[in-house]
Every structure is written in C-alpha cells, then in structure tokens.
Amino acid sequence: MTQEQEIIFEVRGGLGVITLNRPQALNALNLSMIRAMDAKLVEWAKDKNIHAVAVTGAGDRAFCSGGDVKAVAIDAKAVQEGKSDGKLTRDFFREEYILNHRVYTFPKPYISLINGIVMGGGKGISAHGSHRVVTENTLFAMPETNIGFFPDVGGGYFLPRCPGQTGTYLAMTSKRVKAIDTIYVGFGTHYVPAAELPKLLEALASLQWDTRKKPHDQVSKAIEEFAAEPPGESEIAEHRARIDTCFAPDRVEDIFEALRNDGSPWAEETLKILYSMSPTSLKIALRQIRLGAKMPFAQVMTMEYRISQGCVKGHDFYEGIRAALIDKDRQPKWKPAKISEVPDQEVEKYFSSLGDRDLVF
C-alpha cells in the first residue's frame, strides 16, 4: 500500500481534511504517514485559504489505534542482537513527537473526529488539538504500561492535567474508557453521535468564515449544533475519591500500599491490574507524570524522547510487544518482575540527557 493510500489529504471549502486510511491496521501510524501528516500541517498552517483542519480515521472501528510499535520493537530487538543500526527506533519516536508538538502549536482550529478506538499515538495526534469530538463508539486508552513502554506522545503533559489523579490512574492501569469518561478527564471536548459525523464534517467544510470572529469560536459553534450528552455513567467519576487518594503518592510502592489499605472491590481489582503491568514501566510512568506536571509541552517532549530511547534498549518493550502483538500469548515475562526489584536510580537513567541526540524544539 502506498503512502498516498495510507493517509489522504483533501481540501473541502476552507477545511483541510486528513483521513488515516489503514482500517485493516486500525489506522495505526507508520513513519511515512507521520512524515506526510507533519509536512501537510506545515503547509496548511501557512495557507490563508485553510481556516481549520479536521482529522478522521477510515472505517468504523478506529480513529487511530496508535503508532506502528510492532515494527519499532522488532527493530529494537535487532539492535540488541547486532542486526540493525537502530535508525527506525530513533527516527520513529523523534518524528512522531515532532508531529505531536506540531499539533500542540497548530495556529488554527484542529478538529479530531474520534469514532472508535483511540490509543497511544492516536492520542498524540488528537489530544493536543483544539477540538476533540467523541462518539458512542469511542474507546480511549493509554496502554503502554501493558507493553513495557510508557504513556508517551505528550502523555507527560496531558495526563497530569487531568482532574485530580485520574491521569495517573489512566497511565498506570492502561484503563480503557468510553466517551463519557473521555469528557470527564478532559480528553473529549464534545460528544456527537456517530451517525451525525458526516453532517458535522459537511457543516465544517461549508462554514462561511467571518474574519471578524475567532475561527476557534466558529468551529465550536458548528460542533455544538450536533453535540449531545454522552450516554451512560462515568466510571471514573464514581471512583474519583478513591482514585485521588490511592494514586496521590509519588512512589509506586506507596500507591500499591494505599490500594491494599483501601480494601474495596475496586481497589482489589485495580491492584490486580497493576500487578500485571511492567514494573519498570509503572515506575517510569509515575516519574514522567510527576515531572511533566511542572513542564511546558516542548520540555515534556524532550523528556519523552529520552525515555523512549531508554525503553527500546531495555527488555520489557520488546517482551511486551511480543506478548501482545507477535506471539499474542498475553503472558509477558517482565524483567525485573517485581516493583521492589526496580531501583529508583535505574529509573532515573531513562530521564538522562542524550547529548547531541536530544530532541529540542
């Protein structure tokens, strides 16, 4: 499949439309798609005839299931075996994070129409834009601690800015949530029924842009014509008090202890989930979120690139991808296997400068 087929760019009226077109791969981002999207955003940011950009995913199953981490993990393993120079593991995350920063700094309305799965890298090309429309089909997660990685693509900026400790909870548990909870934590800005998305896209393409009004306000008004209340009850809101208490500590060991002391069925289930995650990833993620709470976005991306390059050299990233996407046995063998076996000084190494290889904006 060619690059042109994998990602489609259209201009409809004053709207630039990006369609991620790998439905058989749940619209996962590969490096060629990342490069094409970044270049197009640079072009459209300067184009006075483009007033806003909308991003959508082909098919009805996914907006974007993340980055194509399987290819990256295979390359990382080859590096460890002396069979690759590691160019893909360096370039993929560097260019993906540059794209995330491009979305964050995009000067025009950036509208993500999030119908279906949005995970990992899919969050990176949506969460940092101005308008994030979710539907009854939206399924959101940051699943990285479950694959021996960490909640990247700007997770270190977005997650600590979620209400209370909900971002810490999402990062550490890889919890999958539906539309109402995406609205609750601030990922989704509007809920629109999936059947209305084609009409919404047409309305955005047909907007008569009034130079006397702010373009972001005009987009918000257009979306609100189709917006509704999301269905269901917020599971995160239901457990918010416990989440804020149990996930407040700055040490993973203390979070585990708080959950044990809570003793509720929710706490027991949460603890069970955490025990299945990569211990190294849990410690990295918590440190990342605590540091990211005080950092501007660009500094977070510099930090995350450093972490990514540490993770691809470690054991757990390939092992997590192997268990989830290659052998699919769902039985990763983490090393170290216990939180108590992950020294804090080892975690700190993931945050060390890469010197002239640092990602700097």
Long-range contacts (C-beta under 8 A, 24 or more apart in sequence): 3-32, 3-33, 3-36, 6-30, 6-32, 6-33, 7-33, 7-36, 7-37, 9-36, 9-40, 11-49, 11-50, 12-201, 12-205, 13-205, 13-206, 13-207, 14-49, 14-50, 14-51, 14-52, 14-205, 14-207, 14-209, 15-50, 15-51, 15-52, 15-53, 15-54, 15-201, 15-204, 15-205, 15-207, 16-40, 16-44, 16-47, 16-50, 16-52, 16-53, 16-54, 17-53, 17-54, 17-55, 17-56, 17-201, 17-205, 18-53, 18-54, 18-55, 18-56, 19-55, 19-56, 19-57, 19-58, 20-55, 20-56, 20-57, 20-58, 20-63, 20-64, 21-58, 22-58, 23-57, 23-58, 23-59, 23-61, 23-62, 25-65, 25-68, 26-61, 26-62, 26-64, 26-65, 26-116, 26-117, 27-57, 27-58, 27-59, 27-62, 27-63, 27-64, 27-65, 27-122, 28-64, 28-65, 28-66, 28-67, 28-68, 28-121, 29-64, 29-66, 29-67, 29-68, 29-96, 29-121, 29-122, 29-125, 30-67, 30-68, 30-71, 31-68, 31-88, 31-91, 31-92, 31-95, 34-67, 34-92, 34-95, 34-96, 34-99, 35-95, 37-99, 37-125, 38-95, 38-98, 38-99, 38-102, 41-99, 41-102, 41-103, 41-106, 42-102, 44-108, 45-106, 45-107, 45-108, 50-108, 51-108, 51-109, 51-207, 51-209, 51-215, 52-108, 52-109, 52-110, 52-111, 52-204, 52-207, 52-215, 52-219, 53-106, 53-108, 53-109, 53-110, 53-111, 54-111, 54-112, 54-113, 54-201, 54-204, 55-110, 55-111, 55-112, 55-113, 55-125, 55-126, 55-129, 56-112, 56-113, 56-115, 56-197, 56-201, 57-115, 57-116, 59-116, 60-115, 60-116, 60-137, 60-194, 61-116, 61-117, 62-116, 62-117, 62-118, 62-122, 63-112, 63-113, 63-114, 63-115, 63-116, 63-117, 63-118, 63-122, 63-126, 63-138, 64-117, 64-118, 64-119, 64-121, 64-122, 64-125, 64-126, 65-117, 65-118, 65-119, 65-120, 65-122, 66-119, 66-120, 66-121, 66-122, 66-143, 67-92, 67-96, 67-120, 67-121, 67-124, 67-153, 68-92, 69-120, 69-147, 69-149, 69-321, 69-325, 70-321, 70-325, 70-326, 72-312, 73-312, 73-317, 73-318, 73-320, 73-321, 73-322, 73-325, 73-326, 74-318, 74-321, 74-326, 76-312, 76-313, 76-317, 76-318, 77-318, 79-312, 79-313, 80-313, 80-318, 86-312, 89-309, 89-312, 90-309, 90-357, 93-152, 93-304, 93-305, 93-308, 93-309, 94-305, 94-359, 96-121, 96-124, 96-153, 97-124, 97-152, 97-153, 97-154, 97-301, 97-304, 97-305, 97-308, 97-359, 98-359, 99-124, 99-125, 100-124, 100-125, 100-128, 100-153, 100-154, 100-301, 101-297, 101-298, 101-301, 101-361, 103-128, 103-129, 104-128, 104-129, 104-154, 104-297, 106-130, 108-215, 109-215, 109-216, 109-218, 109-219, 111-204, 111-219, 111-223, 113-197, 113-200, 113-201, 114-138, 114-140, 114-182, 114-188, 115-194, 115-197, 119-143, 120-144, 120-152, 120-153, 121-153, 123-153, 123-154, 123-155, 123-158, 123-187, 124-152, 124-153, 124-154, 125-153, 127-154, 127-158, 127-187, 128-154, 128-157, 128-158, 128-297, 130-189, 130-216, 130-219, 131-189, 131-190, 131-216, 131-219, 131-220, 131-223, 132-182, 132-187, 132-188, 132-189, 132-190, 133-188, 133-189, 133-190, 133-191, 133-192, 133-197, 133-200, 133-223, 134-179, 134-182, 134-183, 134-187, 134-188, 134-190, 134-191, 134-192, 134-230, 135-179, 135-191, 135-192, 135-193, 135-194, 135-197, 136-178, 136-179, 136-193, 136-194, 136-230, 136-231, 137-194, 138-178, 138-179, 138-182, 138-188, 139-176, 139-177, 139-178, 140-176, 140-177, 140-178, 140-181, 140-182, 140-187, 141-170, 141-174, 141-175, 141-176, 141-177, 142-170, 142-171, 142-174, 143-174, 143-176, 144-171, 144-174, 144-281, 144-285, 145-171, 145-172, 145-173, 145-174, 145-277, 145-278, 145-281, 145-282, 145-285, 146-174, 146-276, 146-277, 146-278, 146-320, 146-324, 147-278, 147-317, 147-320, 147-321, 147-323, 147-324, 147-325, 147-332, 148-278, 148-280, 148-281, 148-311, 148-314, 148-315, 148-316, 148-317, 148-318, 148-319, 148-320, 148-321, 148-332, 148-334, 149-281, 149-308, 149-311, 149-316, 149-317, 149-320, 150-281, 150-284, 150-285, 150-288, 150-304, 150-307, 150-308, 150-311, 151-285, 151-288, 151-289, 152-304, 152-307, 152-308, 153-304, 154-297, 154-300, 154-301, 154-304, 155-288, 155-289, 155-292, 155-304, 156-288, 156-289, 156-291, 156-292, 156-295, 156-300, 156-303, 156-304, 157-292, 157-295, 157-297, 157-300, 158-187, 159-289, 159-292, 160-289, 160-290, 160-292, 160-293, 161-186, 161-293, 162-186, 162-187, 163-240, 164-240, 164-243, 164-244, 165-243, 165-244, 165-246, 165-247, 165-248, 166-236, 166-240, 166-243, 166-244, 167-289, 168-247, 168-286, 168-289, 169-236, 169-243, 169-247, 169-270, 171-285, 171-286, 171-289, 172-247, 172-252, 172-255, 172-274, 172-277, 172-282, 172-285, 172-286, 173-270, 173-273, 173-274, 173-277, 174-273, 174-277, 175-273, 177-235, 177-236, 178-230, 178-232, 179-230, 179-231, 179-232, 180-230, 180-231, 180-232, 180-233, 180-234, 181-234, 181-235, 181-236, 181-237, 183-230, 184-234, 184-236, 184-237, 185-236, 188-230, 190-223, 190-224, 190-227, 191-227, 191-228, 191-229, 191-230, 192-223, 192-226, 192-227, 192-228, 193-226, 193-228, 196-226, 199-226, 200-226, 239-266, 242-266, 242-267, 246-270, 250-286, 250-290, 251-286, 252-279, 252-282, 252-283, 252-286, 252-339, 253-339, 253-340, 255-286, 256-339, 278-316, 278-320, 278-332, 278-334, 279-334, 279-336, 279-337, 279-338, 279-339, 279-341, 279-342, 280-314, 280-316, 280-334, 280-336, 280-342, 280-346, 280-347, 281-311, 281-316, 281-320, 282-339, 283-339, 283-342, 283-344, 283-347, 284-311, 284-347, 284-350, 287-347, 287-348, 287-351, 291-351, 298-361, 301-359, 301-361, 302-358, 302-359, 302-360, 302-361, 303-351, 305-354, 305-358, 305-359, 306-350, 306-351, 306-352, 306-353, 306-354, 306-358, 306-359, 307-350, 307-351, 309-354, 309-357, 310-349, 310-350, 310-352, 311-350
